[in-house]
């Protein structure tokens, strides 16, 4: 049966350049002397270290635990000694440093004891599977790095289709292609586990038609399985989750929504293979396949790389960098980001290291004015009006940019690719998004300040009212003879206080400048005391309010 | 070593403003050659004069506005304006008219609005309309197709006429010029003649005017090539020609004696040139897909209205300028549905 395919609007056909890295089989990367494992290799909260400096760890041993719901554990990717837990450069567009666990490898590459579980996965409840996947540190290996166990939790929705994404539409990248060619059985075993966890009705594996070898290998391996391998026509950015769903099912994931809402779950093929390793073999996620490509390296290829391996080490294994390298890109040329240096570790989302020369990337050239040709709108897979968004971003009309659905932009880069005026459109959208986020944070702060102010005003009002009420009560009491007994009590207290004071004076205690005051002075002092007390009270209430707010914010963050 | 870290995408396609503009220019060549073949050297002289003027004016304005001269001069946009205006003017128009029109287009319609990308009106059409309003006699004096006249001016004779107004001895201007089919139609209809009588005249061909139909077919070919090359989308030409055909068909059915056929409307005057090369000008037109359709319909309908009941025999230039004015509003109301936003 040939499945009917659909089309998403737009898309482009950039040159592929995939063949240069698929000429050799996947090789194991040589072991680096030092591995740097960032605690944040995924979307969500950073993991929390559970090892100490000086501790000896084994390959596959958990060294940082997932913290919160959206998080993933980190495991030692080879055996060795933890030599530091400190800030190191990580692969991130900001170029900033972050907390990493640094391991000096001992060269033995010794695995921690692990084994296949005694119960087969078909007899495990879904929650147990999810838990195993979570503790194995598995995140989406397609590039986003979202903790996979969450995407295996349909939370009540009936899952119709599980899609394995083997599209790999970005130029140069071929790690999924090679995985599908060489290890189709792992992908299928993983797919079956995922299907079981989701109770999905059907499983599709989507592959672009520029990977005939991968398609053949998977089709072959699926011969006796109830899994359909679908060849889709090559079109960038088909690997985008929402685009792929549209192509295979004609359904659109709602804006701001998730595929699970329409009964579909999409996982990358490499994630499926990792799931197989975790559930069927008991192996935690410690390595991945990375494409090393571009004219900047002598021998482009695909390597199986332990996480934390410095990129420089891999580039050296591929023959070293040429002198005319223009930039080093993590990911593909369309959506990947350029890095300042090669002393940056490979993490779970590193699918490709592209050592690009001037010939591989488009050198910067003159930016012309927009001629409103609309080529950008023709290729936008989200059917936005990139041109209009660009005008709004440049004019800082962020409200209008949002009205034109700026936040639906997936930053695929199609618009910039086709723009005859060479306008860096995506750059403008990133700028606008960042500005809007900053404004929202500012607004939140201002809201909090306003709330504080309003609270203070209402408190002062309340206190004034209370004071007035007390006064009124007092007056009433004075008029009321029945309150005489209380007055007597007061007088007794006053007398006692006067006695104490006299005693203190008699004992010659430290003279105070507040002693022997005139009545007017005494009144002033009393007033000052009162104000001091009030100030203290205000400070107290602010503190508690701030604490409340912090608690609230934390709760909110956790929820997110 | 620190590497460059520009933001993604790191790839760019082959398209540049220059390639877009040059392709438009290439697509005009067949029409230009046929036009010249059928109507004489005046066409080529017009186009060359306009091109030189446009490039010189563009360079001057860029220098005055302190913009990079080389970058913008080589973008090809001034050349396209010149080609379109040169083709829209009557062949054998006096040299100064071509000069004034082109310079006006580049200076007033383009650079005073901010140059490339910022002109709300199509510069070539602004230049054309300025000349039409200012010099109506010269602008409506069209040479007859060579097939209908005995007199064929050589290149040097044409040059002498364009630059000096001198015709070879014994040749009068009247012998060279002839009413255009659209003009003839309008005059004769106002004399209460019926269509059959009018179109019996040799200046009418099988579809449009004699000679004109071939020019238009050549422009159509160039336009289709542009569409094939993805330089223009089908929306504007299809909507404009479709609406022009439809509305003329309706009136042709109602009274074939007083209204000419859809084919005549499509293959006369500037309809084809306008539909494929001028109304598709991205800068001054609508940009959303639906907006382009409305834009095209507007141009088509206005063209018919002005041709049939207005004060000018042809109306493509006016219609395009009027719709240029409406383009921002059209864009505002024709925003496409965004992926994942329901209401397919």
Interface residues (C-beta under 8 A of the other chain):
Chain A: X8 X9 X12 X14 X15 X93 X95 X171 X242 X246 X252 X253 X254 X255 X256 X257 X325 X326 X327 X328 X329 X331 X333 X334 X335 X336 X337 X338 X339 X340 X341 X356 X360 X361 X362 X364 X366 X368 X369 X370 X371 X372 X373 X374 X375 X377 X378 X381 X382 X383 X384 X385 X387 X388 X404 X405 X408 X411 X413 X416 X417 X418 X419 X420 X421 X422 X424 X426 X427 X430
Chain B: X1 X2 X3 X4 X5 X6 X7 X8 X9 X10 X11 X12 X13 X15 X16 X17 X19 X20 X68 X71 X72 X75 X77 X115 X116 X117 X118 X233 X282 X283 X285 X287 X288 X289 X292 X331 X335 X336 X337 X338 X339 X340 X341 X342 X344
